[in-house]
Amino acid sequence: MIGWEDDLPWAKGDILIALLTLLKLATDNRQKDALVYGILYLDGFLPNEMEYTRRCATIGKIKSINKDMKSGLSTDDILGKYNGKK
């Protein structure tokens, strides 16, 4: 679930202290990743919905290109695929 700054029920500083405390106590990597994401959000790295959507699209494309490279496609094939020349 994504929340935007206007929707935060408490002050940023209070939430940040809580997230940092939980991060210190977290035992599994998925918990740590979620907490780090929350901290980055509060620190302004994910300032709004449009920026978040743009970053997700970029990450998705990078993952897809990485998968293509691992499957053995050449860089020319990958370039053609993403430029619409299949």
HTML snippet that shows the backbone in 3Dmol.js (N, CA, C, O; Angstrom):
<script src="https://3Dmol.org/build/3Dmol-min.js"></script>
<div id="view" style="width:600px;height:400px;position:relative"></div>
<script>
const pdb = `
ATOM      1  N   MET A   1       0.842  -1.170   0.000  1.00  0.00           N
ATOM      2  CA  MET A   1       0.000   0.000   0.000  1.00  0.00           C
ATOM      3  C   MET A   1       0.892   1.240   0.000  1.00  0.00           C
ATOM      4  O   MET A   1       1.884   1.315   0.725  1.00  0.00           O
ATOM      5  N   ILE A   2       0.523   2.183  -0.808  1.00  0.00           N
ATOM      6  CA  ILE A   2       1.280   3.424  -0.897  1.00  0.00           C
ATOM      7  C   ILE A   2       0.489   4.516  -0.192  1.00  0.00           C
ATOM      8  O   ILE A   2      -0.728   4.611  -0.349  1.00  0.00           O
ATOM      9  N   GLY A   3       1.178   5.330   0.577  1.00  0.00           N
ATOM     10  CA  GLY A   3       0.538   6.476   1.210  1.00  0.00           C
ATOM     11  C   GLY A   3       1.265   7.728   0.787  1.00  0.00           C
ATOM     12  O   GLY A   3       2.479   7.701   0.581  1.00  0.00           O
ATOM     13  N   TRP A   4       0.564   8.798   0.657  1.00  0.00           N
ATOM     14  CA  TRP A   4       1.177  10.055   0.253  1.00  0.00           C
ATOM     15  C   TRP A   4       1.274  10.985   1.452  1.00  0.00           C
ATOM     16  O   TRP A   4       0.523  10.843   2.417  1.00  0.00           O
ATOM     17  N   GLU A   5       2.190  11.928   1.391  1.00  0.00           N
ATOM     18  CA  GLU A   5       2.510  12.768   2.547  1.00  0.00           C
ATOM     19  C   GLU A   5       1.274  13.430   3.148  1.00  0.00           C
ATOM     20  O   GLU A   5       1.165  13.544   4.369  1.00  0.00           O
ATOM     21  N   ASP A   6       0.354  13.863   2.311  1.00  0.00           N
ATOM     22  CA  ASP A   6      -0.857  14.513   2.817  1.00  0.00           C
ATOM     23  C   ASP A   6      -1.714  13.571   3.660  1.00  0.00           C
ATOM     24  O   ASP A   6      -2.511  14.019   4.484  1.00  0.00           O
ATOM     25  N   ASP A   7      -1.545  12.257   3.450  1.00  0.00           N
ATOM     26  CA  ASP A   7      -2.364  11.273   4.151  1.00  0.00           C
ATOM     27  C   ASP A   7      -1.749  10.803   5.467  1.00  0.00           C
ATOM     28  O   ASP A   7      -2.374  10.025   6.188  1.00  0.00           O
ATOM     29  N   LEU A   8      -0.533  11.257   5.798  1.00  0.00           N
ATOM     30  CA  LEU A   8       0.133  10.771   7.003  1.00  0.00           C
ATOM     31  C   LEU A   8      -0.615  11.231   8.252  1.00  0.00           C
ATOM     32  O   LEU A   8      -0.932  12.412   8.394  1.00  0.00           O
ATOM     33  N   PRO A   9      -0.898  10.278   9.165  1.00  0.00           N
ATOM     34  CA  PRO A   9      -1.663  10.631  10.360  1.00  0.00           C
ATOM     35  C   PRO A   9      -0.833  11.316  11.448  1.00  0.00           C
ATOM     36  O   PRO A   9      -1.395  11.971  12.325  1.00  0.00           O
ATOM     37  N   TRP A  10       0.515  11.173  11.402  1.00  0.00           N
ATOM     38  CA  TRP A  10       1.372  11.771  12.420  1.00  0.00           C
ATOM     39  C   TRP A  10       2.435  12.610  11.744  1.00  0.00           C
ATOM     40  O   TRP A  10       2.540  12.638  10.517  1.00  0.00           O
ATOM     41  N   ALA A  11       3.212  13.284  12.547  1.00  0.00           N
ATOM     42  CA  ALA A  11       4.327  14.073  12.014  1.00  0.00           C
ATOM     43  C   ALA A  11       5.384  13.142  11.424  1.00  0.00           C
ATOM     44  O   ALA A  11       5.585  12.031  11.913  1.00  0.00           O
ATOM     45  N   LYS A  12       6.048  13.598  10.383  1.00  0.00           N
ATOM     46  CA  LYS A  12       7.088  12.794   9.732  1.00  0.00           C
ATOM     47  C   LYS A  12       8.146  12.313  10.725  1.00  0.00           C
ATOM     48  O   LYS A  12       8.551  11.151  10.689  1.00  0.00           O
ATOM     49  N   GLY A  13       8.588  13.197  11.603  1.00  0.00           N
ATOM     50  CA  GLY A  13       9.640  12.837  12.555  1.00  0.00           C
ATOM     51  C   GLY A  13       9.243  11.677  13.451  1.00  0.00           C
ATOM     52  O   GLY A  13      10.060  10.798  13.727  1.00  0.00           O
ATOM     53  N   ASP A  14       7.993  11.667  13.908  1.00  0.00           N
ATOM     54  CA  ASP A  14       7.516  10.579  14.765  1.00  0.00           C
ATOM     55  C   ASP A  14       7.510   9.252  14.015  1.00  0.00           C
ATOM     56  O   ASP A  14       7.910   8.218  14.551  1.00  0.00           O
ATOM     57  N   ILE A  15       7.050   9.298  12.770  1.00  0.00           N
ATOM     58  CA  ILE A  15       7.006   8.070  11.969  1.00  0.00           C
ATOM     59  C   ILE A  15       8.423   7.600  11.669  1.00  0.00           C
ATOM     60  O   ILE A  15       8.698   6.400  11.717  1.00  0.00           O
ATOM     61  N   LEU A  16       9.322   8.521  11.362  1.00  0.00           N
ATOM     62  CA  LEU A  16      10.704   8.172  11.063  1.00  0.00           C
ATOM     63  C   LEU A  16      11.376   7.496  12.253  1.00  0.00           C
ATOM     64  O   LEU A  16      12.089   6.508  12.077  1.00  0.00           O
ATOM     65  N   ILE A  17      11.164   8.007  13.443  1.00  0.00           N
ATOM     66  CA  ILE A  17      11.724   7.386  14.651  1.00  0.00           C
ATOM     67  C   ILE A  17      11.187   5.967  14.817  1.00  0.00           C
ATOM     68  O   ILE A  17      11.941   5.050  15.142  1.00  0.00           O
ATOM     69  N   ALA A  18       9.893   5.786  14.595  1.00  0.00           N
ATOM     70  CA  ALA A  18       9.296   4.451  14.711  1.00  0.00           C
ATOM     71  C   ALA A  18       9.888   3.500  13.675  1.00  0.00           C
ATOM     72  O   ALA A  18      10.215   2.360  14.005  1.00  0.00           O
ATOM     73  N   LEU A  19      10.032   3.950  12.425  1.00  0.00           N
ATOM     74  CA  LEU A  19      10.592   3.094  11.378  1.00  0.00           C
ATOM     75  C   LEU A  19      12.047   2.735  11.656  1.00  0.00           C
ATOM     76  O   LEU A  19      12.456   1.594  11.444  1.00  0.00           O
ATOM     77  N   LEU A  20      12.827   3.695  12.127  1.00  0.00           N
ATOM     78  CA  LEU A  20      14.228   3.412  12.451  1.00  0.00           C
ATOM     79  C   LEU A  20      14.343   2.408  13.595  1.00  0.00           C
ATOM     80  O   LEU A  20      15.212   1.536  13.576  1.00  0.00           O
ATOM     81  N   THR A  21      13.475   2.530  14.582  1.00  0.00           N
ATOM     82  CA  THR A  21      13.468   1.579  15.698  1.00  0.00           C
ATOM     83  C   THR A  21      13.114   0.186  15.199  1.00  0.00           C
ATOM     84  O   THR A  21      13.764  -0.792  15.569  1.00  0.00           O
ATOM     85  N   LEU A  22      12.083   0.092  14.358  1.00  0.00           N
ATOM     86  CA  LEU A  22      11.691  -1.205  13.808  1.00  0.00           C
ATOM     87  C   LEU A  22      12.784  -1.787  12.919  1.00  0.00           C
ATOM     88  O   LEU A  22      13.015  -2.996  12.929  1.00  0.00           O
ATOM     89  N   LEU A  23      13.459  -0.933  12.151  1.00  0.00           N
ATOM     90  CA  LEU A  23      14.540  -1.402  11.283  1.00  0.00           C
ATOM     91  C   LEU A  23      15.653  -2.033  12.112  1.00  0.00           C
ATOM     92  O   LEU A  23      16.228  -3.048  11.720  1.00  0.00           O
ATOM     93  N   LYS A  24      15.950  -1.432  13.251  1.00  0.00           N
ATOM     94  CA  LYS A  24      16.988  -1.962  14.138  1.00  0.00           C
ATOM     95  C   LYS A  24      16.601  -3.345  14.667  1.00  0.00           C
ATOM     96  O   LYS A  24      17.466  -4.190  14.901  1.00  0.00           O
ATOM     97  N   LEU A  25      15.293  -3.572  14.854  1.00  0.00           N
ATOM     98  CA  LEU A  25      14.815  -4.837  15.414  1.00  0.00           C
ATOM     99  C   LEU A  25      14.451  -5.873  14.348  1.00  0.00           C
ATOM    100  O   LEU A  25      14.245  -7.040  14.681  1.00  0.00           O
ATOM    101  N   ALA A  26      14.368  -5.478  13.089  1.00  0.00           N
ATOM    102  CA  ALA A  26      13.924  -6.385  12.020  1.00  0.00           C
ATOM    103  C   ALA A  26      14.892  -7.546  11.862  1.00  0.00           C
ATOM    104  O   ALA A  26      16.109  -7.380  11.950  1.00  0.00           O
ATOM    105  N   THR A  27      14.330  -8.720  11.628  1.00  0.00           N
ATOM    106  CA  THR A  27      15.159  -9.912  11.509  1.00  0.00           C
ATOM    107  C   THR A  27      15.205 -10.473  10.102  1.00  0.00           C
ATOM    108  O   THR A  27      16.123 -11.225   9.774  1.00  0.00           O
ATOM    109  N   ASP A  28      14.250 -10.132   9.269  1.00  0.00           N
ATOM    110  CA  ASP A  28      14.255 -10.712   7.928  1.00  0.00           C
ATOM    111  C   ASP A  28      14.385  -9.620   6.872  1.00  0.00           C
ATOM    112  O   ASP A  28      13.955  -8.484   7.071  1.00  0.00           O
ATOM    113  N   ASN A  29      14.988  -9.993   5.741  1.00  0.00           N
ATOM    114  CA  ASN A  29      15.311  -9.001   4.710  1.00  0.00           C
ATOM    115  C   ASN A  29      14.081  -8.323   4.126  1.00  0.00           C
ATOM    116  O   ASN A  29      14.139  -7.150   3.758  1.00  0.00           O
ATOM    117  N   ARG A  30      12.969  -9.045   4.035  1.00  0.00           N
ATOM    118  CA  ARG A  30      11.752  -8.435   3.493  1.00  0.00           C
ATOM    119  C   ARG A  30      11.247  -7.334   4.428  1.00  0.00           C
ATOM    120  O   ARG A  30      10.788  -6.285   3.976  1.00  0.00           O
ATOM    121  N   GLN A  31      11.336  -7.584   5.723  1.00  0.00           N
ATOM    122  CA  GLN A  31      10.954  -6.550   6.697  1.00  0.00           C
ATOM    123  C   GLN A  31      11.870  -5.339   6.556  1.00  0.00           C
ATOM    124  O   GLN A  31      11.411  -4.197   6.530  1.00  0.00           O
ATOM    125  N   LYS A  32      13.169  -5.606   6.464  1.00  0.00           N
ATOM    126  CA  LYS A  32      14.138  -4.518   6.347  1.00  0.00           C
ATOM    127  C   LYS A  32      13.897  -3.704   5.079  1.00  0.00           C
ATOM    128  O   LYS A  32      13.944  -2.474   5.113  1.00  0.00           O
ATOM    129  N   ASP A  33      13.639  -4.388   3.955  1.00  0.00           N
ATOM    130  CA  ASP A  33      13.378  -3.679   2.699  1.00  0.00           C
ATOM    131  C   ASP A  33      12.156  -2.780   2.815  1.00  0.00           C
ATOM    132  O   ASP A  33      12.175  -1.637   2.357  1.00  0.00           O
ATOM    133  N   ALA A  34      11.095  -3.292   3.427  1.00  0.00           N
ATOM    134  CA  ALA A  34       9.870  -2.501   3.584  1.00  0.00           C
ATOM    135  C   ALA A  34      10.119  -1.279   4.466  1.00  0.00           C
ATOM    136  O   ALA A  34       9.618  -0.191   4.183  1.00  0.00           O
ATOM    137  N   LEU A  35      10.880  -1.457   5.516  1.00  0.00           N
ATOM    138  CA  LEU A  35      11.172  -0.341   6.419  1.00  0.00           C
ATOM    139  C   LEU A  35      12.072   0.698   5.754  1.00  0.00           C
ATOM    140  O   LEU A  35      11.858   1.900   5.913  1.00  0.00           O
ATOM    141  N   VAL A  36      13.074   0.236   5.013  1.00  0.00           N
ATOM    142  CA  VAL A  36      13.944   1.167   4.290  1.00  0.00           C
ATOM    143  C   VAL A  36      13.119   1.951   3.272  1.00  0.00           C
ATOM    144  O   VAL A  36      13.321   3.153   3.103  1.00  0.00           O
ATOM    145  N   TYR A  37      12.188   1.274   2.593  1.00  0.00           N
ATOM    146  CA  TYR A  37      11.311   1.954   1.637  1.00  0.00           C
ATOM    147  C   TYR A  37      10.519   3.058   2.344  1.00  0.00           C
ATOM    148  O   TYR A  37      10.393   4.166   1.822  1.00  0.00           O
ATOM    149  N   GLY A  38       9.997   2.760   3.510  1.00  0.00           N
ATOM    150  CA  GLY A  38       9.248   3.758   4.273  1.00  0.00           C
ATOM    151  C   GLY A  38      10.112   4.941   4.673  1.00  0.00           C
ATOM    152  O   GLY A  38       9.668   6.089   4.621  1.00  0.00           O
ATOM    153  N   ILE A  39      11.340   4.661   5.069  1.00  0.00           N
ATOM    154  CA  ILE A  39      12.266   5.728   5.462  1.00  0.00           C
ATOM    155  C   ILE A  39      12.615   6.599   4.254  1.00  0.00           C
ATOM    156  O   ILE A  39      12.639   7.825   4.356  1.00  0.00           O
ATOM    157  N   LEU A  40      12.884   5.966   3.114  1.00  0.00           N
ATOM    158  CA  LEU A  40      13.183   6.732   1.903  1.00  0.00           C
ATOM    159  C   LEU A  40      11.997   7.586   1.490  1.00  0.00           C
ATOM    160  O   LEU A  40      12.162   8.723   1.046  1.00  0.00           O
ATOM    161  N   TYR A  41      10.801   7.031   1.638  1.00  0.00           N
ATOM    162  CA  TYR A  41       9.595   7.799   1.303  1.00  0.00           C
ATOM    163  C   TYR A  41       9.506   9.049   2.178  1.00  0.00           C
ATOM    164  O   TYR A  41       9.262  10.150   1.685  1.00  0.00           O
ATOM    165  N   LEU A  42       9.704   8.863   3.468  1.00  0.00           N
ATOM    166  CA  LEU A  42       9.608  10.000   4.387  1.00  0.00           C
ATOM    167  C   LEU A  42      10.710  11.026   4.153  1.00  0.00           C
ATOM    168  O   LEU A  42      10.538  12.214   4.426  1.00  0.00           O
ATOM    169  N   ASP A  43      11.839  10.552   3.646  1.00  0.00           N
ATOM    170  CA  ASP A  43      12.962  11.451   3.409  1.00  0.00           C
ATOM    171  C   ASP A  43      12.846  12.184   2.075  1.00  0.00           C
ATOM    172  O   ASP A  43      13.737  12.946   1.703  1.00  0.00           O
ATOM    173  N   GLY A  44      11.750  11.954   1.359  1.00  0.00           N
ATOM    174  CA  GLY A  44      11.526  12.693   0.127  1.00  0.00           C
ATOM    175  C   GLY A  44      11.985  12.019  -1.142  1.00  0.00           C
ATOM    176  O   GLY A  44      11.933  12.624  -2.213  1.00  0.00           O
ATOM    177  N   PHE A  45      12.440  10.764  -1.052  1.00  0.00           N
ATOM    178  CA  PHE A  45      12.875  10.081  -2.257  1.00  0.00           C
ATOM    179  C   PHE A  45      11.702   9.638  -3.124  1.00  0.00           C
ATOM    180  O   PHE A  45      11.874   9.418  -4.323  1.00  0.00           O
ATOM    181  N   LEU A  46      10.523   9.505  -2.545  1.00  0.00           N
ATOM    182  CA  LEU A  46       9.315   9.168  -3.299  1.00  0.00           C
ATOM    183  C   LEU A  46       8.297  10.266  -3.037  1.00  0.00           C
ATOM    184  O   LEU A  46       7.360  10.063  -2.265  1.00  0.00           O
ATOM    185  N   PRO A  47       8.459  11.403  -3.654  1.00  0.00           N
ATOM    186  CA  PRO A  47       7.670  12.565  -3.271  1.00  0.00           C
ATOM    187  C   PRO A  47       6.218  12.554  -3.710  1.00  0.00           C
ATOM    188  O   PRO A  47       5.378  13.170  -3.055  1.00  0.00           O
ATOM    189  N   ASN A  48       5.901  11.871  -4.797  1.00  0.00           N
ATOM    190  CA  ASN A  48       4.520  11.914  -5.263  1.00  0.00           C
ATOM    191  C   ASN A  48       4.201  10.701  -6.127  1.00  0.00           C
ATOM    192  O   ASN A  48       5.089   9.929  -6.492  1.00  0.00           O
ATOM    193  N   GLU A  49       2.942  10.549  -6.442  1.00  0.00           N
ATOM    194  CA  GLU A  49       2.478   9.366  -7.171  1.00  0.00           C
ATOM    195  C   GLU A  49       3.072   9.281  -8.575  1.00  0.00           C
ATOM    196  O   GLU A  49       3.423   8.190  -9.025  1.00  0.00           O
ATOM    197  N   MET A  50       3.192  10.400  -9.269  1.00  0.00           N
ATOM    198  CA  MET A  50       3.719  10.370 -10.627  1.00  0.00           C
ATOM    199  C   MET A  50       5.180   9.925 -10.633  1.00  0.00           C
ATOM    200  O   MET A  50       5.578   9.121 -11.476  1.00  0.00           O
ATOM    201  N   GLU A  51       5.971  10.435  -9.709  1.00  0.00           N
ATOM    202  CA  GLU A  51       7.378  10.050  -9.613  1.00  0.00           C
ATOM    203  C   GLU A  51       7.497   8.569  -9.271  1.00  0.00           C
ATOM    204  O   GLU A  51       8.344   7.875  -9.835  1.00  0.00           O
ATOM    205  N   TYR A  52       6.672   8.076  -8.363  1.00  0.00           N
ATOM    206  CA  TYR A  52       6.682   6.666  -7.993  1.00  0.00           C
ATOM    207  C   TYR A  52       6.362   5.797  -9.206  1.00  0.00           C
ATOM    208  O   TYR A  52       7.030   4.791  -9.444  1.00  0.00           O
ATOM    209  N   THR A  53       5.343   6.181  -9.971  1.00  0.00           N
ATOM    210  CA  THR A  53       4.939   5.424 -11.152  1.00  0.00           C
ATOM    211  C   THR A  53       6.067   5.401 -12.181  1.00  0.00           C
ATOM    212  O   THR A  53       6.340   4.362 -12.782  1.00  0.00           O
ATOM    213  N   ARG A  54       6.714   6.532 -12.384  1.00  0.00           N
ATOM    214  CA  ARG A  54       7.818   6.618 -13.347  1.00  0.00           C
ATOM    215  C   ARG A  54       8.974   5.709 -12.930  1.00  0.00           C
ATOM    216  O   ARG A  54       9.556   5.009 -13.759  1.00  0.00           O
ATOM    217  N   ARG A  55       9.296   5.728 -11.648  1.00  0.00           N
ATOM    218  CA  ARG A  55      10.396   4.883 -11.162  1.00  0.00           C
ATOM    219  C   ARG A  55      10.050   3.403 -11.272  1.00  0.00           C
ATOM    220  O   ARG A  55      10.916   2.595 -11.607  1.00  0.00           O
ATOM    221  N   CYS A  56       8.812   3.034 -10.998  1.00  0.00           N
ATOM    222  CA  CYS A  56       8.393   1.635 -11.134  1.00  0.00           C
ATOM    223  C   CYS A  56       8.508   1.178 -12.584  1.00  0.00           C
ATOM    224  O   CYS A  56       8.944   0.057 -12.845  1.00  0.00           O
ATOM    225  N   ALA A  57       8.122   2.030 -13.527  1.00  0.00           N
ATOM    226  CA  ALA A  57       8.219   1.690 -14.945  1.00  0.00           C
ATOM    227  C   ALA A  57       9.675   1.485 -15.354  1.00  0.00           C
ATOM    228  O   ALA A  57       9.987   0.558 -16.102  1.00  0.00           O
ATOM    229  N   THR A  58      10.558   2.337 -14.870  1.00  0.00           N
ATOM    230  CA  THR A  58      11.980   2.215 -15.181  1.00  0.00           C
ATOM    231  C   THR A  58      12.544   0.922 -14.609  1.00  0.00           C
ATOM    232  O   THR A  58      13.294   0.219 -15.286  1.00  0.00           O
ATOM    233  N   ILE A  59      12.192   0.605 -13.381  1.00  0.00           N
ATOM    234  CA  ILE A  59      12.661  -0.632 -12.748  1.00  0.00           C
ATOM    235  C   ILE A  59      12.144  -1.843 -13.511  1.00  0.00           C
ATOM    236  O   ILE A  59      12.878  -2.809 -13.716  1.00  0.00           O
ATOM    237  N   GLY A  60      10.883  -1.796 -13.933  1.00  0.00           N
ATOM    238  CA  GLY A  60      10.302  -2.899 -14.704  1.00  0.00           C
ATOM    239  C   GLY A  60      11.042  -3.120 -16.008  1.00  0.00           C
ATOM    240  O   GLY A  60      11.291  -4.263 -16.391  1.00  0.00           O
ATOM    241  N   LYS A  61      11.397  -2.049 -16.693  1.00  0.00           N
ATOM    242  CA  LYS A  61      12.121  -2.156 -17.958  1.00  0.00           C
ATOM    243  C   LYS A  61      13.522  -2.721 -17.720  1.00  0.00           C
ATOM    244  O   LYS A  61      13.997  -3.548 -18.498  1.00  0.00           O
ATOM    245  N   ILE A  62      14.178  -2.282 -16.659  1.00  0.00           N
ATOM    246  CA  ILE A  62      15.512  -2.798 -16.333  1.00  0.00           C
ATOM    247  C   ILE A  62      15.452  -4.296 -16.053  1.00  0.00           C
ATOM    248  O   ILE A  62      16.309  -5.048 -16.517  1.00  0.00           O
ATOM    249  N   LYS A  63      14.449  -4.732 -15.300  1.00  0.00           N
ATOM    250  CA  LYS A  63      14.302  -6.160 -15.006  1.00  0.00           C
ATOM    251  C   LYS A  63      14.072  -6.953 -16.285  1.00  0.00           C
ATOM    252  O   LYS A  63      14.620  -8.043 -16.449  1.00  0.00           O
ATOM    253  N   SER A  64      13.265  -6.412 -17.186  1.00  0.00           N
ATOM    254  CA  SER A  64      12.974  -7.085 -18.446  1.00  0.00           C
ATOM    255  C   SER A  64      14.228  -7.197 -19.315  1.00  0.00           C
ATOM    256  O   SER A  64      14.480  -8.244 -19.910  1.00  0.00           O
ATOM    257  N   ILE A  65      15.007  -6.124 -19.387  1.00  0.00           N
ATOM    258  CA  ILE A  65      16.245  -6.145 -20.165  1.00  0.00           C
ATOM    259  C   ILE A  65      17.234  -7.135 -19.554  1.00  0.00           C
ATOM    260  O   ILE A  65      17.904  -7.866 -20.283  1.00  0.00           O
ATOM    261  N   ASN A  66      17.332  -7.165 -18.240  1.00  0.00           N
ATOM    262  CA  ASN A  66      18.212  -8.108 -17.557  1.00  0.00           C
ATOM    263  C   ASN A  66      17.808  -9.545 -17.881  1.00  0.00           C
ATOM    264  O   ASN A  66      18.667 -10.391 -18.131  1.00  0.00           O
ATOM    265  N   LYS A  67      16.518  -9.818 -17.877  1.00  0.00           N
ATOM    266  CA  LYS A  67      16.007 -11.156 -18.202  1.00  0.00           C
ATOM    267  C   LYS A  67      16.363 -11.520 -19.645  1.00  0.00           C
ATOM    268  O   LYS A  67      16.772 -12.648 -19.919  1.00  0.00           O
ATOM    269  N   ASP A  68      16.208 -10.563 -20.569  1.00  0.00           N
ATOM    270  CA  ASP A  68      16.566 -10.796 -21.970  1.00  0.00           C
ATOM    271  C   ASP A  68      18.050 -11.105 -22.109  1.00  0.00           C
ATOM    272  O   ASP A  68      18.429 -11.995 -22.871  1.00  0.00           O
ATOM    273  N   MET A  69      18.892 -10.380 -21.380  1.00  0.00           N
ATOM    274  CA  MET A  69      20.335 -10.616 -21.454  1.00  0.00           C
ATOM    275  C   MET A  69      20.692 -11.996 -20.925  1.00  0.00           C
ATOM    276  O   MET A  69      21.540 -12.684 -21.493  1.00  0.00           O
ATOM    277  N   LYS A  70      20.043 -12.402 -19.833  1.00  0.00           N
ATOM    278  CA  LYS A  70      20.314 -13.724 -19.266  1.00  0.00           C
ATOM    279  C   LYS A  70      19.840 -14.843 -20.183  1.00  0.00           C
ATOM    280  O   LYS A  70      20.387 -15.945 -20.151  1.00  0.00           O
ATOM    281  N   SER A  71      18.815 -14.563 -21.008  1.00  0.00           N
ATOM    282  CA  SER A  71      18.308 -15.596 -21.916  1.00  0.00           C
ATOM    283  C   SER A  71      19.158 -15.703 -23.176  1.00  0.00           C
ATOM    284  O   SER A  71      18.911 -16.568 -24.017  1.00  0.00           O
ATOM    285  N   GLY A  72      20.156 -14.834 -23.316  1.00  0.00           N
ATOM    286  CA  GLY A  72      21.099 -14.959 -24.412  1.00  0.00           C
ATOM    287  C   GLY A  72      20.866 -14.029 -25.587  1.00  0.00           C
ATOM    288  O   GLY A  72      21.561 -14.150 -26.596  1.00  0.00           O
ATOM    289  N   LEU A  73      19.931 -13.120 -25.500  1.00  0.00           N
ATOM    290  CA  LEU A  73      19.727 -12.167 -26.592  1.00  0.00           C
ATOM    291  C   LEU A  73      20.923 -11.222 -26.688  1.00  0.00           C
ATOM    292  O   LEU A  73      21.505 -10.828 -25.678  1.00  0.00           O
ATOM    293  N   SER A  74      21.272 -10.872 -27.914  1.00  0.00           N
ATOM    294  CA  SER A  74      22.370  -9.917 -28.094  1.00  0.00           C
ATOM    295  C   SER A  74      21.868  -8.511 -27.779  1.00  0.00           C
ATOM    296  O   SER A  74      20.664  -8.265 -27.708  1.00  0.00           O
ATOM    297  N   THR A  75      22.808  -7.605 -27.593  1.00  0.00           N
ATOM    298  CA  THR A  75      22.410  -6.228 -27.302  1.00  0.00           C
ATOM    299  C   THR A  75      21.656  -5.615 -28.478  1.00  0.00           C
ATOM    300  O   THR A  75      20.758  -4.797 -28.279  1.00  0.00           O
ATOM    301  N   ASP A  76      22.018  -6.009 -29.716  1.00  0.00           N
ATOM    302  CA  ASP A  76      21.292  -5.509 -30.892  1.00  0.00           C
ATOM    303  C   ASP A  76      19.854  -6.010 -30.898  1.00  0.00           C
ATOM    304  O   ASP A  76      18.935  -5.260 -31.227  1.00  0.00           O
ATOM    305  N   ASP A  77      19.653  -7.290 -30.532  1.00  0.00           N
ATOM    306  CA  ASP A  77      18.295  -7.844 -30.459  1.00  0.00           C
ATOM    307  C   ASP A  77      17.469  -7.124 -29.398  1.00  0.00           C
ATOM    308  O   ASP A  77      16.301  -6.803 -29.616  1.00  0.00           O
ATOM    309  N   ILE A  78      18.085  -6.880 -28.258  1.00  0.00           N
ATOM    310  CA  ILE A  78      17.378  -6.196 -27.165  1.00  0.00           C
ATOM    311  C   ILE A  78      17.038  -4.767 -27.571  1.00  0.00           C
ATOM    312  O   ILE A  78      15.929  -4.294 -27.326  1.00  0.00           O
ATOM    313  N   LEU A  79      17.996  -4.081 -28.191  1.00  0.00           N
ATOM    314  CA  LEU A  79      17.750  -2.717 -28.652  1.00  0.00           C
ATOM    315  C   LEU A  79      16.604  -2.687 -29.663  1.00  0.00           C
ATOM    316  O   LEU A  79      15.735  -1.818 -29.597  1.00  0.00           O
ATOM    317  N   GLY A  80      16.605  -3.634 -30.591  1.00  0.00           N
ATOM    318  CA  GLY A  80      15.520  -3.721 -31.570  1.00  0.00           C
ATOM    319  C   GLY A  80      14.183  -4.000 -30.921  1.00  0.00           C
ATOM    320  O   GLY A  80      13.158  -3.451 -31.327  1.00  0.00           O
ATOM    321  N   LYS A  81      14.194  -4.858 -29.906  1.00  0.00           N
ATOM    322  CA  LYS A  81      12.948  -5.201 -29.212  1.00  0.00           C
ATOM    323  C   LYS A  81      12.320  -3.971 -28.562  1.00  0.00           C
ATOM    324  O   LYS A  81      11.106  -3.780 -28.641  1.00  0.00           O
ATOM    325  N   TYR A  82      13.126  -3.146 -27.929  1.00  0.00           N
ATOM    326  CA  TYR A  82      12.597  -1.997 -27.208  1.00  0.00           C
ATOM    327  C   TYR A  82      12.417  -0.761 -28.087  1.00  0.00           C
ATOM    328  O   TYR A  82      11.819   0.228 -27.662  1.00  0.00           O
ATOM    329  N   ASN A  83      12.935  -0.823 -29.311  1.00  0.00           N
ATOM    330  CA  ASN A  83      12.694   0.265 -30.260  1.00  0.00           C
ATOM    331  C   ASN A  83      11.588  -0.093 -31.243  1.00  0.00           C
ATOM    332  O   ASN A  83      11.327   0.652 -32.188  1.00  0.00           O
ATOM    333  N   GLY A  84      10.938  -1.233 -31.024  1.00  0.00           N
ATOM    334  CA  GLY A  84       9.802  -1.628 -31.850  1.00  0.00           C
ATOM    335  C   GLY A  84      10.172  -2.379 -33.115  1.00  0.00           C
ATOM    336  O   GLY A  84       9.318  -2.572 -33.980  1.00  0.00           O
ATOM    337  N   LYS A  85      11.420  -2.809 -33.249  1.00  0.00           N
ATOM    338  CA  LYS A  85      11.856  -3.553 -34.442  1.00  0.00           C
ATOM    339  C   LYS A  85      12.070  -5.009 -34.070  1.00  0.00           C
ATOM    340  O   LYS A  85      13.206  -5.434 -33.857  1.00  0.00           O
ATOM    341  N   LYS A  86      11.003  -5.770 -33.990  1.00  0.00           N
ATOM    342  CA  LYS A  86      11.127  -7.173 -33.561  1.00  0.00           C
ATOM    343  C   LYS A  86      11.603  -8.058 -34.679  1.00  0.00           C
ATOM    344  O   LYS A  86      11.761  -9.264 -34.487  1.00  0.00           O
TER     345      LYS A  86
END
`;
const viewer = $3Dmol.createViewer("view");
viewer.addModel(pdb, "pdb");
viewer.setStyle({}, {cartoon: {color: "spectrum"}});
viewer.zoomTo();
viewer.render();
</script>
